[in-house]
Amino acid sequence: MSENTITVTQVRSSIGSKPKTKGTLRALGLGRIGKTNSLPDRPEIRGMIARVPHLITVTESASTKGE
C-alpha cells in the first residue's frame, strides 16, 4: 500500500489575515514563517491548502511502504 504525503511550508506571514485563515494555518500545523509539516494527501488537507495558497508552498512526495 502506498501513501502519498504532502510537505507544506509557510512562506508568508498571517499578520493582517482573517481569523479563519489563521485557523486554517494552525490546523495545517503551521504558525510562523519557515515552519514545515508533512501531512497525508487527503481531500480534507487539500481543501485546507486551497484556502491559503498565498501563504504556503506545497511539495508532494510518494512514500512506498511494504512494497
DSSP file (Angstrom, degrees, kcal/mol; ACC not computed):
  #  RESIDUE AA STRUCTURE BP1 BP2  ACC     N-H-->O    O-->H-N    N-H-->O    O-->H-N    TCO  KAPPA ALPHA  PHI   PSI    X-CA   Y-CA   Z-CA
    1    1 A M              0   0    0      0, 0.0    64,-0.9     0, 0.0     2,-0.5   0.000 360.0 360.0 360.0 127.8    0.0    0.0    0.0
    2    2 A S  E     -A   64   0A   0     62,-0.2     2,-0.5    64,-0.1    62,-0.2  -0.866 360.0-164.5-106.1 135.4    1.4    3.4   -1.0
    3    3 A E  E     -A   63   0A   0     60,-1.6    60,-1.4    -2,-0.5     2,-0.2  -0.971  11.0-144.5-120.8 121.9    0.6    6.5    0.9
    4    4 A N  E     -A   62   0A   0     -2,-0.5    37,-2.2    58,-0.2     2,-0.3  -0.584  15.6-161.0 -82.8 145.3    1.3    9.9   -0.6
    5    5 A T  E     -AB  61  40A   0     56,-3.1    56,-2.6    -2,-0.2     2,-0.4  -0.902   8.2-146.1-124.9 156.9    2.4   12.7    1.6
    6    6 A I  E     -AB  60  39A   0     33,-3.4    33,-3.2    -2,-0.3     2,-0.6  -0.980   7.1-149.6-121.5 131.7    2.4   16.5    1.2
    7    7 A T  E     -AB  59  38A   0     52,-3.5    52,-2.5    -2,-0.4     2,-0.5  -0.914  16.9-166.8-102.2 121.3    5.0   18.8    2.7
    8    8 A V  E     -AB  58  37A   0     29,-3.0    29,-2.3    -2,-0.6     2,-0.4  -0.920   5.6-174.4-113.4 130.3    3.6   22.2    3.5
    9    9 A T  E     -AB  57  36A   0     48,-2.4    48,-2.4    -2,-0.5     2,-0.5  -0.986  22.9-131.3-125.8 132.2    5.8   25.2    4.3
   10   10 A Q  E     +A   56   0A   0     25,-2.2    24,-3.1    -2,-0.4    46,-0.3  -0.709  30.8 167.4 -82.2 127.3    4.7   28.6    5.4
   11   11 A V        +     0   0    0     44,-2.6     2,-0.3    -2,-0.5    45,-0.2   0.538  58.6  46.8-117.2 -13.3    6.4   31.3    3.4
   12   12 A R  S    S-     0   0    0     43,-1.7    -1,-0.1    20,-0.1     2,-0.1  -0.929  85.1-102.8-130.5 157.1    4.3   34.4    4.3
   13   13 A S        -     0   0    0     -2,-0.3    19,-0.1     1,-0.1    -2,-0.1  -0.383  12.2-144.7 -76.5 151.8    3.1   35.9    7.5
   14   14 A S    >   +     0   0    0     17,-0.2     3,-2.1    -2,-0.1     2,-0.2   0.305  57.5 129.2 -96.6   7.7   -0.5   35.6    8.6
   15   15 A I  T 3  S+     0   0    0      1,-0.3     3,-0.1     7,-0.0    -2,-0.1  -0.457  77.7  17.8 -63.9 130.5   -0.5   39.1   10.2
   16   16 A G  T 3  S+     0   0    0      1,-0.3    -1,-0.3    -2,-0.2     2,-0.1   0.376  99.1 126.4  87.8  -4.0   -3.5   41.0    8.8
   17   17 A S    <   -     0   0    0     -3,-2.1    -1,-0.3     1,-0.1    -3,-0.1  -0.413  68.8 -94.0 -82.1 162.6   -5.2   37.8    7.7
   18   18 A K    >>  -     0   0    0      1,-0.1     4,-1.9    -2,-0.1     3,-0.6  -0.378  35.1-111.3 -71.5 154.5   -8.8   36.9    8.7
   19   19 A P  H 3> S+     0   0    0      0, 0.0     4,-2.3     0, 0.0     5,-0.2   0.836 117.7  57.6 -57.1 -34.2   -9.2   34.7   11.8
   20   20 A K  H 3> S+     0   0    0      2,-0.2     4,-1.8     1,-0.2     5,-0.1   0.886 106.2  49.5 -64.5 -37.8  -10.5   31.8    9.6
   21   21 A T  H <> S+     0   0    0     -3,-0.6     4,-2.0     2,-0.2    -1,-0.2   0.913 110.7  49.3 -66.3 -43.5   -7.2   31.9    7.6
   22   22 A K  H  X S+     0   0    0     -4,-1.9     4,-2.1     1,-0.2    -2,-0.2   0.883 109.8  52.3 -63.4 -38.4   -5.1   31.9   10.7
   23   23 A G  H  X S+     0   0    0     -4,-2.3     4,-2.2     1,-0.2    -1,-0.2   0.864 106.5  53.3 -65.2 -36.5   -7.1   28.9   12.0
   24   24 A T  H  X S+     0   0    0     -4,-1.8     4,-1.5     2,-0.2    -1,-0.2   0.904 108.0  50.4 -65.6 -40.9   -6.5   27.0    8.8
   25   25 A L  H  <>S+     0   0    0     -4,-2.0     5,-2.7     1,-0.2     4,-0.3   0.915 110.6  49.5 -62.1 -42.3   -2.8   27.5    9.1
   26   26 A R  H ><5S+     0   0    0     -4,-2.1     3,-1.2     1,-0.2    -2,-0.2   0.888 108.3  53.4 -64.1 -38.3   -2.9   26.2   12.7
   27   27 A A  H 3<5S+     0   0    0     -4,-2.2    -1,-0.2     1,-0.3    -2,-0.2   0.802 105.8  53.9 -67.0 -28.3   -4.9   23.2   11.5
   28   28 A L  T 3<5S-     0   0    0     -4,-1.5    -1,-0.3    -3,-0.2    -2,-0.2   0.511 123.2-108.1 -81.2  -4.5   -2.2   22.5    9.0
   29   29 A G  T < 5S+     0   0    0     -3,-1.2    -3,-0.2    -4,-0.3     2,-0.2   0.706  81.2 119.4  86.3  21.3    0.4   22.6   11.8
   30   30 A L      < +     0   0    0     -5,-2.7    -1,-0.3    -6,-0.2     3,-0.1  -0.626  20.0 149.5-111.4 172.1    1.9   25.9   10.8
   31   31 A G        +     0   0    0      1,-0.5     2,-0.3    -2,-0.2   -17,-0.2   0.329  63.2  36.6-175.9 -19.2    2.2   29.2   12.7
   32   32 A R  S >  S-     0   0    0    -19,-0.1     3,-1.8   -18,-0.0    -1,-0.5  -0.976  90.9 -79.6-146.2 161.1    5.3   31.0   11.7
   33   33 A I  T 3  S+     0   0    0     -2,-0.3   -22,-0.2     1,-0.3     3,-0.1  -0.327 113.9  22.1 -62.5 134.6    7.3   31.6    8.6
   34   34 A G  T 3  S+     0   0    0    -24,-3.1    -1,-0.3     1,-0.3     2,-0.2   0.249  85.8 134.7  94.0 -12.1    9.6   28.7    7.7
   35   35 A K    <   -     0   0    0     -3,-1.8   -25,-2.2   -25,-0.1     2,-0.3  -0.514  36.9-162.7 -73.6 138.2    7.7   26.1    9.6
   36   36 A T  E     -B    9   0A   0    -27,-0.2     2,-0.3    -2,-0.2   -27,-0.2  -0.928  11.1-178.7-125.4 145.7    7.2   22.8    7.7
   37   37 A N  E     -B    8   0A   0    -29,-2.3   -29,-3.0    -2,-0.3     2,-0.5  -0.997  20.0-139.8-144.5 139.9    4.8   20.0    8.3
   38   38 A S  E     +B    7   0A   0     -2,-0.3   -31,-0.2   -31,-0.2    -2,-0.0  -0.885  29.3 176.8-100.8 128.8    4.3   16.7    6.4
   39   39 A L  E     -B    6   0A   0    -33,-3.2   -33,-3.4    -2,-0.5     2,-0.1  -0.905  34.2 -97.4-129.9 154.4    0.6   15.7    6.0
   40   40 A P  E     -B    5   0A   0      0, 0.0     2,-1.5     0, 0.0   -35,-0.2  -0.430  40.9-111.1 -69.4 148.4   -1.2   12.8    4.3
   41   41 A D        +     0   0    0    -37,-2.2   -37,-0.2    -2,-0.1   -36,-0.0  -0.652  64.2 141.4 -84.2  90.9   -2.6   13.5    0.9
   42   42 A R     >  -     0   0    0     -2,-1.5     4,-2.4     1,-0.1     3,-0.3  -0.882  64.7-109.1-128.7 159.7   -6.3   13.5    1.6
   43   43 A P  H  > S+     0   0    0      0, 0.0     4,-2.1     0, 0.0     5,-0.1   0.842 116.9  56.1 -58.5 -34.4   -9.2   15.6    0.3
   44   44 A E  H  > S+     0   0    0      2,-0.2     4,-1.7     1,-0.2     5,-0.1   0.914 110.0  44.7 -64.6 -42.0   -9.6   17.4    3.7
   45   45 A I  H  > S+     0   0    0     -3,-0.3     4,-2.4     1,-0.2    -1,-0.2   0.907 110.9  53.9 -68.3 -42.0   -6.0   18.5    3.7
   46   46 A R  H  X S+     0   0    0     -4,-2.4     4,-2.0     1,-0.2    -1,-0.2   0.871 106.9  52.8 -59.8 -37.2   -6.3   19.6    0.0
   47   47 A G  H  X S+     0   0    0     -4,-2.1     4,-0.8     2,-0.2    -1,-0.2   0.893 109.0  48.2 -66.2 -40.2   -9.3   21.7    0.9
   48   48 A M  H >X S+     0   0    0     -4,-1.7     4,-0.8     1,-0.2     3,-0.7   0.899 110.7  51.6 -66.4 -39.5   -7.3   23.5    3.7
   49   49 A I  H >< S+     0   0    0     -4,-2.4     3,-0.7     1,-0.2    -2,-0.2   0.875 103.9  58.3 -63.5 -36.9   -4.4   24.1    1.3
   50   50 A A  H 3< S+     0   0    0     -4,-2.0    -1,-0.2     1,-0.2    -2,-0.2   0.736 101.4  56.7 -66.3 -22.0   -6.8   25.6   -1.2
   51   51 A R  H << S+     0   0    0     -4,-0.8    -1,-0.2    -3,-0.7    -2,-0.2   0.757 118.1  29.0 -79.4 -25.1   -7.9   28.2    1.4
   52   52 A V    XX  +     0   0    0     -4,-0.8     3,-1.5    -3,-0.7     4,-0.8  -0.198  68.6 134.5-130.7  43.9   -4.3   29.6    2.0
   53   53 A P  T 34 S+     0   0    0      0, 0.0     3,-0.2     0, 0.0    -1,-0.1   0.755  72.7  61.7 -67.9 -20.7   -2.3   29.1   -1.2
   54   54 A H  T 34 S+     0   0    0      1,-0.2    -2,-0.1    -3,-0.1     3,-0.0   0.575 107.9  42.7 -79.8  -9.4   -0.9   32.6   -1.0
   55   55 A L  T <4 S+     0   0    0     -3,-1.5   -44,-2.6   -44,-0.1   -43,-1.7   0.546 113.7  45.5-110.5 -11.2    0.8   31.9    2.4
   56   56 A I  E  <  -A   10   0A   0     -4,-0.8     2,-0.4   -46,-0.3   -46,-0.2  -0.822  60.1-140.5-131.6 164.5    2.3   28.4    1.8
   57   57 A T  E     -A    9   0A   0    -48,-2.4   -48,-2.4    -2,-0.3     2,-0.4  -0.962  21.8-149.7-121.4 148.6    4.3   26.3   -0.6
   58   58 A V  E     -A    8   0A   0     -2,-0.4     2,-0.4   -50,-0.2   -50,-0.2  -0.957  12.0-173.7-124.0 134.0    3.4   22.6   -1.2
   59   59 A T  E     -A    7   0A   0    -52,-2.5   -52,-3.5    -2,-0.4     2,-0.3  -0.996  15.0-148.8-124.8 128.2    5.7   19.8   -2.2
   60   60 A E  E     +A    6   0A   0     -2,-0.4     2,-0.3   -54,-0.2   -54,-0.2  -0.753  18.8 174.6 -97.6 142.8    4.3   16.4   -3.0
   61   61 A S  E     -A    5   0A   0    -56,-2.6   -56,-3.1    -2,-0.3     2,-0.6  -0.996  22.1-142.2-145.7 145.9    6.1   13.1   -2.3
   62   62 A A  E     -A    4   0A   0     -2,-0.3     2,-0.5   -58,-0.2   -58,-0.2  -0.935  14.6-169.0-110.8 122.1    5.2    9.5   -2.6
   63   63 A S  E     -A    3   0A   0    -60,-1.4   -60,-1.6    -2,-0.6     2,-0.6  -0.944   8.3-154.1-109.8 129.1    6.4    7.1    0.1
   64   64 A T  E     -A    2   0A   0     -2,-0.5     2,-0.5   -62,-0.2   -62,-0.2  -0.901  13.7-177.1-107.2 118.0    6.0    3.4   -0.6
   65   65 A K        +     0   0    0    -64,-0.9    -2,-0.0    -2,-0.6     0, 0.0  -0.948  66.0   6.0-114.8 129.1    5.8    1.2    2.5
   66   66 A G              0   0    0     -2,-0.5    -1,-0.2     1,-0.1   -64,-0.1   0.692 360.0 360.0  80.5  18.4    5.6   -2.5    2.3
   67   67 A E              0   0    0     -3,-0.2    -2,-0.1   -66,-0.1    -1,-0.1   0.426 360.0 360.0-104.9 360.0    6.0   -2.9   -1.5
